[in-house]
Structures are given as structure tokens and as C-alpha cells.
Amino acid sequence: MAARIEPRRIGFDIEGFIEDLQRVCFNKGVSLTRMAREIGVNNSTISYMKTRKSVPDGTHLAALCAWSGLDAGLYSKYIEDLT
């Protein structure tokens, strides 16, 4: 009988993502607010990401990645179970 593989939880490094997103905006000469407006993402989504460390839904994350060229997979990480 094969050993059972326990599922692992995956987290998202939202701080790293927003920092890199801000860097891309700076390099392109646009503000986060303007970028959000251009790609159809509510400014409140950007605010939640920055202040509440909230990961946007898949559609918004995809739009942010497509505009910025960032790879969401690079910000995904396993969270070790602390129990």
C-alpha cells in the first residue's frame, strides 16, 4: 500500500506582490490608481491589497499579472501547519 500524501496549504505573498506591482507601476510611470482604472480593477481592490493584505479574486489577480508581467506562481508558497 502506498504512503498517504498529506495535502499542504498554499498561501500567497501579497506583500511581495504589491511591492513588485508598485515597482512596475513606477517603472511605467503610472500610479496604482491609474493602472487599476486602465485594466478595470476597482481602486478598492488595490486598497484592500495594500491595507488589509487581502489577495484579490482570480479574475483581478489575472488582470494585474497580465498588465504587469508578474507571475502569480512566484508569490505562492506552502504554509507549514503549525499545529
N, C-alpha and C positions, 0 to 999 in steps of 0.2 A: 504494500500500500504506500502511495506517495505521501510525502510530508505535506501537511497543510500549510499553505502560504497565507499569512495574515495580511489583510488589506491595510494600507497605510493612508493616513490622511494627507491631503495636499493643501498647502497654504499658498498665498500669493504675497510677494514682497511689494506692497503698494507704495511704501515709502521710496524704495529704489525706482519703481516705475514712474512715479510722479516727478522725482528728481530728474530722471533722464528725459521725461517728456518736457519738462521746463527747459532743459538744456537744448533740446531740439528746437523748441519754440524760439529760444534766444538766438540760436544759430540761423534760423529762418527769418528772424526779425519780426515775429508776431507774438502777441500776448496769448496766454492760455484762453482768455475770453474770446478773442478773435478767432483762434483756432477752433474752439468749440462751436462758435456760430457758423464757421465755414463748413464744418463737417456734420452739422445738425445734431450736436450733442448739447443738452441743456447745460447752462452755466452752473446750475445747482449740482449736477453730476460731478463737475470738476471741483466744486466747493466741498462736497461730501468726501471726495477722494483725498483732498488736502487736509481737511479739518477733522474728519471722523475716521480717516484711514479706511474708507469703505471702497471695496472693489466694485467697479461698475458691472452692469449685466453684460452678457456675452456680445450683444449687438453693439453696445457702446465701446466695449473694450476692443472689438474688431475694428471699429471705425477709427479709434485712437491709434491703434497699431498700424492700420493701413496708411493713415496720414503721416505718421511719424517715422515709420520704418522700424519701429521697435518690435521685438519678438516676445510675445507674452510668455512663451515657454521658458524663456531665460529668467523670468521672475517667479516661476512656480517652484515650490520646494516641498520636500516632505517635512511633516511636523512629527517629531518623535512624541509618542504617547508618554505623558508624564505621570500616569497613574501607576 
